[in-house]
Amino acid sequence: MIGQYWGNGMMGQYWGHMWFGWLFWIVIAGLIIWAVITLARKGSGGNQPVKPQETALDILKRRYALGEISKTEFDEKKKDLQS
């Protein structure tokens, strides 16, 4: 009778499923941790090449190209930057 509960009977199957359950959740937790770390690295630019900083003249040219400033304003500010 004891063998039925602790041997290959119901308890043996229960303990086997319990260990598989723990292993399953450890793998799931590892995958979640891996995903969070991967997303954090991509969000902070971990694998992206470093962009050179824009100069004031580059920003001015971009603003003019986007139509944020007029030609006269562009010329005035460009003159100020070059002096």
N, C-alpha and C positions, 0 to 999 in steps of 0.2 A: 504494500500500500504506500509506503514512503517513496519507493521508486517511481510510483506513478506521478507524484507531485514534484519530485526533485530530479528525476532522471530525464529520460527522453519524453516525458509526458507533457502536460500542460505548462508546468513551470519552466521546463527547458525551452519551450517555444517562447514563453513570455520573456525570459532573460535574453534570449537571442534577439527578439524584437526590440527590447529595451536598448541594447548596445547599438543596434542598427539605427535606432531613433536618435541616440546621442551623436553618433557619427554623422548622420544626416544633418542635424542642426549645426554641428561644428562646421561642416562644409558650407552650409548656407550662410552662416555668420562670416566665414572667411571670404565668401564671394561678395557679401555686402561691404565688408571692410575694404576689399580690393576695389570695388566700384567707387566708393567714396574717395579713396586716395587718388584713383585715376581721374575722376572728375575734378578734384581739387587741383591737381597738377595742370590739367588742361585749362581750367578757369584762371589760373595764375600765370599762364603762358609758359609752362614748364618746358615744352618741346618746340616752341615757336622761336624762329630766329629773332634776334634783337633788331628792332628798327632804329635807324639813326634818328636823332632828335630833329624835329623840324626847326628851321631857323625862322626868324621873324619875317624875312622876305618870302619864304615858302608859304607861311600862313597868309601873308598879304596877297600873294598870287592866287592862293586857293579861294580866299574871300572874294576877290575880283572875278575869278572864273565862275563862282557860284552866283554872282550878281548881288552880293551883299553890300558892296561898295561901288561907287561910280568911278569912271575913268579919271576924273579930276582928283577925287579923293585918293585913288590908288597912286597917282603921280606924286601928290603931296606927301603921302606917307612913305613912299619909296625914297623920295628925296631926303626926308627926315632920317630914314634908316641909313642911307649911304653917307650922310655927313657926320 
